[in-house]
């Protein structure tokens, strides 16, 4: 039978790193330094300027979505590590109780 191993501390570390990347992307989004379109009214009426403003808006939105997803993924990885560790500890405790009961039944 194949066994799958999980390393909760490594998974927590990965979750923290992914969350940190999400924070970095969020900071870049918040800084608003995405000057893809001409500032102010420059190029008003120009199809190129209009396209650049649309691209800038979509890029800004995409960064916000990416930051949210990365932060959520980091949180999810950390939660999965914590859940796995708790389940593993509960299963180990249950196995100890069963071994003790079987041992005492064999002795008595």
C-alpha positions in Angstrom: 0.0 0.0 0.0 1.4 3.4 -1.0 1.7 6.0 1.8 1.4 9.7 1.4 3.4 11.8 3.8 2.7 15.4 4.8 5.2 17.7 6.5 3.0 20.2 8.4 5.9 22.5 9.3 7.0 22.7 5.6 3.4 23.2 4.5 3.1 26.1 7.1 6.3 27.6 5.8 5.0 27.4 2.2 1.7 28.9 3.3 3.6 31.8 4.9 5.7 32.3 1.8 2.7 32.3 -0.6 0.8 34.7 1.7 3.9 37.0 1.8 3.9 37.0 -2.0 0.3 38.0 -1.9 1.1 40.8 0.4 3.9 42.0 -1.9 1.5 41.9 -4.9 -1.1 43.7 -2.8 1.4 46.4 -1.9 2.3 46.9 -5.5 -1.4 47.2 -6.3 -1.9 49.7 -3.5 1.1 51.8 -4.6 -0.7 52.4 -7.9 2.5 52.9 -9.9 1.0 51.3 -13.0 1.4 54.3 -15.3 0.4 52.5 -18.5 -1.8 55.4 -19.7 -0.8 59.0 -20.2 -1.3 61.1 -17.1 -4.3 63.4 -16.9 -6.0 64.4 -20.1 -3.0 63.8 -22.4 -4.0 61.9 -25.4 -7.8 62.6 -24.9 -9.6 61.3 -28.0 -6.7 59.1 -29.0 -7.6 55.5 -29.6 -4.2 54.5 -28.3 -4.6 56.5 -25.1 -8.1 55.0 -24.5 -6.7 51.5 -25.0 -3.8 52.3 -22.6 -6.4 53.5 -20.0 -8.4 50.3 -20.4 -5.2 48.2 -20.1 -4.2 50.2 -17.0 -7.6 49.6 -15.4 -7.6 45.9 -16.2 -4.0 45.5 -15.0 -4.9 47.2 -11.7 -7.9 44.9 -11.3 -5.8 41.8 -12.2 -3.2 42.7 -9.5 -6.0 43.0 -6.9 -7.4 39.7 -7.8 -4.0 38.0 -7.8 -3.1 39.5 -4.4 -6.4 38.2 -2.9 -5.9 34.7 -4.4 -2.3 34.4 -3.3 -3.2 35.5 0.2 -6.1 33.1 0.3 -3.9 30.3 -1.0 -1.3 31.0 1.7 -4.0 31.0 4.4 -5.4 27.7 3.0 -2.1 26.0 3.0 -1.5 27.0 6.6 -5.0 25.9 7.6 -4.4 22.5 5.9 -1.2 22.0 7.7 -2.8 22.8 11.0 -5.8 20.5 10.3 -3.5 17.7 9.2 -1.4 18.0 12.3 -4.4 18.1 14.6 -5.9 15.0 12.9 -2.7 13.1 13.0 -2.3 13.9 16.8 -5.9 12.8 17.4 -5.4 9.6 15.5 -2.2 8.9 17.4 -3.9 9.5 20.8 -6.8 7.2 19.7 -4.3 4.5 18.7 -2.5 4.7 22.1 -5.9 4.3 23.9 -6.7 1.2 21.8 -3.2 -0.3 22.4 -3.6 0.2 26.1 -7.0 -1.4 26.2 -5.8 -4.4 24.1 -2.8 -4.7 26.3 -4.8 -4.6 29.5 -7.3 -7.1 28.1 -4.5 -9.5 27.2 -3.0 -9.1 30.7 -6.3 -9.7 32.5 
